[in-house]
Structure formats: structure tokens, C-alpha cells
Amino acid sequence: MAESVDRDQAATRARVAACGLALGRSVDMWSLALTALALVLAFGLALQSPPLACLLVVAVAGGVQKAFALRVAFDEALFRTWADRWSIAATANDQVEAATAVQADLLALDQALAAMGLRRDQPGCVRDLDRRIDGARRLFGWQLMALAIQTTAWILAILALHLRVSG
């Protein structure tokens, strides 16, 4: 992120990122429904090979999706917190340079994550807001991909059941 970017602009970008990541909750709910229904059918109907395999893929993809959903929700909360913090700071009449305050928050997060063992400690290496937004977007993309795999496996399971019943 360029040093000339002020807190107000950073707050706006963080707020937009948080709003986009909030869509992950809807994806998670759809995935949960598909996973629950797949597990009920898989264990309740004593299905055989093709449909059962497809339903198990739905369940596994649902677990993967949930892992991404948790990460996306974590990032959403971070971006929303930063947006609120930087909006308040941008309206306050303080003497701290805007870009330095944003960088200080980003550095503080990296240090906290490293201290908790959630990130490798890389002293002096601060990921800027753009890289963080790109990373969060990639996580959300992976979450969507897991849902797409679930949906595809559901369609294949339905087709396999239909072929089995009609064949």
C-alpha cells in the first residue's frame, strides 16, 4: 500500500473487504445444509457405491468448506475492526501520520499472530493492506470452490440415484 494512503481510504477498503467476506456466512449456511442432508441420506438410506461415494464427497467438501469459512469469518472480523478503528482515528484530530498508524496496526496483528503460533515470525516484514485483502479474497474463493464441489457431487448423486432407480 502506498505511503500516501490515508486512514480514511484504508478504512473504506477494509470495510468493503469485510462486506465482501460477510457473504461467506451465506456460503457456509448452504454448505451446512448440503452436508447435513448428505450425511442423513448416506447413513439413513444404506445407499450403495456411486450415490454413496458422491454423498461422502459432499460431506468431505463440507468439512473443507467449514475450515475456509472459519478463516473467512476471522478475516471479516479483522477487516471490520480495522475499518471501525481507522474511521474513528481518521476523524480524530491527532498528530499521528495516517499511513504510519495503519502500518502500526498491521504490524501489531502480525506480531500477535506470530506470538500465538498462527503465523511464522518474520521480523520487519509487514504485509500491507492490499496483500491481506488479496489473501482474504483467495480464501473466500476456496470456500466457494468447496461449495461448488459439494453442489456438483450432489448433482452426480441425484443422477446416480435416478439411473439406479430407472435402470
C-alpha positions in Angstrom: 0.0 0.0 0.0 1.4 3.4 -0.9 2.6 5.5 2.0 0.3 8.4 0.8 -2.8 6.3 1.5 -4.7 7.9 4.5 -6.6 6.1 7.2 -9.9 7.1 5.7 -9.1 5.4 2.4 -7.7 2.3 4.3 -10.9 2.3 6.5 -13.1 2.3 3.3 -11.1 -0.5 1.7 -11.2 -2.6 4.9 -15.0 -2.0 5.2 -15.5 -3.1 1.6 -13.4 -6.2 2.2 -15.4 -7.0 5.3 -18.7 -6.7 3.5 -17.5 -9.0 0.7 -16.2 -11.6 3.2 -19.6 -11.4 5.0 -21.0 -13.3 2.1 -19.0 -16.3 3.4 -21.7 -16.8 6.1 -24.4 -17.5 3.4 -22.0 -19.9 1.6 -21.4 -21.6 4.9 -25.1 -22.0 5.6 -25.7 -23.5 2.2 -22.8 -25.9 2.7 -24.0 -26.9 6.1 -27.4 -27.8 4.7 -25.9 -29.8 1.8 -23.6 -31.6 4.3 -26.3 -32.4 6.8 -28.6 -33.7 4.1 -25.8 -35.8 2.5 -24.9 -37.4 5.9 -28.6 -38.2 6.7 -29.1 -39.8 3.3 -25.7 -41.6 3.3 -26.3 -43.2 6.7 -30.1 -43.4 6.7 -30.8 -45.0 3.4 -28.0 -47.5 3.2 -27.1 -46.4 -0.3 -24.6 -48.3 -2.5 -21.5 -47.3 -4.4 -22.0 -44.4 -6.8 -24.5 -42.4 -4.8 -22.8 -43.1 -1.5 -19.4 -42.0 -2.9 -20.9 -38.8 -4.2 -22.6 -38.1 -0.8 -19.3 -38.7 1.0 -17.6 -36.3 -1.3 -20.3 -33.7 -0.3 -19.6 -34.4 3.3 -15.8 -34.1 3.0 -16.1 -31.0 0.8 -18.4 -29.6 3.5 -15.7 -30.1 6.2 -13.1 -28.4 3.9 -15.6 -25.5 3.3 -16.1 -25.1 7.1 -12.4 -24.7 7.6 -12.3 -22.0 5.0 -15.5 -20.4 6.4 -13.8 -20.1 9.8 -10.8 -18.4 8.3 -13.0 -16.1 6.2 -15.1 -15.2 9.3 -11.8 -14.4 11.2 -10.7 -12.1 8.3 -14.1 -10.5 8.1 -13.9 -9.6 11.8 -10.4 -8.2 11.4 -11.3 -6.0 8.4 -14.4 -4.8 10.1 -12.5 -3.9 13.3 -9.8 -2.1 11.3 -12.5 -0.2 9.3 -14.1 1.0 12.6 -10.8 1.8 14.2 -9.4 3.7 11.3 -12.6 5.6 10.7 -12.6 6.8 14.2 -8.9 7.7 14.1 -9.4 9.5 10.8 -12.0 11.8 12.3 -10.0 12.4 15.4 -7.7 15.4 15.5 -4.4 13.7 16.3 -0.9 14.2 15.0 0.0 10.6 14.2 0.7 10.2 10.5 -2.1 8.3 8.8 0.0 5.7 6.9 2.2 5.0 9.9 -0.9 4.3 12.1 -2.3 1.9 9.6 1.1 0.1 9.3 1.4 0.0 13.1 -2.0 -1.9 13.3 -0.9 -4.3 10.6 2.4 -4.9 12.3 0.7 -5.4 15.6 -1.5 -8.1 14.1 1.4 -9.9 12.5 3.2 -9.9 15.9 0.2 -11.1 17.7 -0.4 -13.9 15.2 3.3 -14.9 15.5 3.2 -14.9 19.3 0.1 -17.2 19.2 1.9 -19.5 16.8 -0.6 -18.8 14.0 2.0 -17.2 11.7 5.7 -17.6 11.2 7.6 -14.7 12.8 9.2 -12.6 10.1 10.7 -9.6 11.9 10.5 -6.4 9.8 8.1 -8.0 7.3 4.7 -6.4 7.4 2.1 -7.4 4.9 0.3 -4.4 3.6 -3.5 -4.0 3.4 -3.6 -4.9 -0.3 -1.9 -8.2 0.2 -4.2 -9.0 3.1 -7.3 -8.2 1.1 -5.9 -10.4 -1.8 -5.3 -13.3 0.7 -8.8 -13.0 2.2 -10.3 -12.9 -1.3 -8.4 -16.1 -2.2 -9.7 -17.8 1.0 -13.2 -16.8 0.0 -12.6 -18.2 -3.5 -11.5 -21.5 -2.0 -14.6 -21.5 0.2 -16.8 -21.0 -2.9 -14.8 -23.8 -4.7 -15.6 -26.2 -1.9 -19.3 -25.3 -2.2 -19.1 -25.8 -6.0 -17.6 -29.3 -5.4 -20.4 -30.1 -3.0 -23.1 -29.0 -5.4 -21.5 -30.9 -8.3 -21.3 -34.1 -6.1 -25.0 -33.6 -5.1 -26.0 -33.4 -8.8 -23.9 -36.6 -9.5 -25.5 -38.4 -6.6 -29.0 -37.5 -7.8 -28.1 -38.6 -11.3 -26.7 -41.9 -10.0 -29.8 -42.5 -7.9 -32.0 -41.7 -10.8 -30.1 -44.1 -13.1 -30.2 -46.8 -10.4 -34.0 -46.5 -9.9 -34.8 -46.3 -13.6 -32.2 -48.8 -14.8 
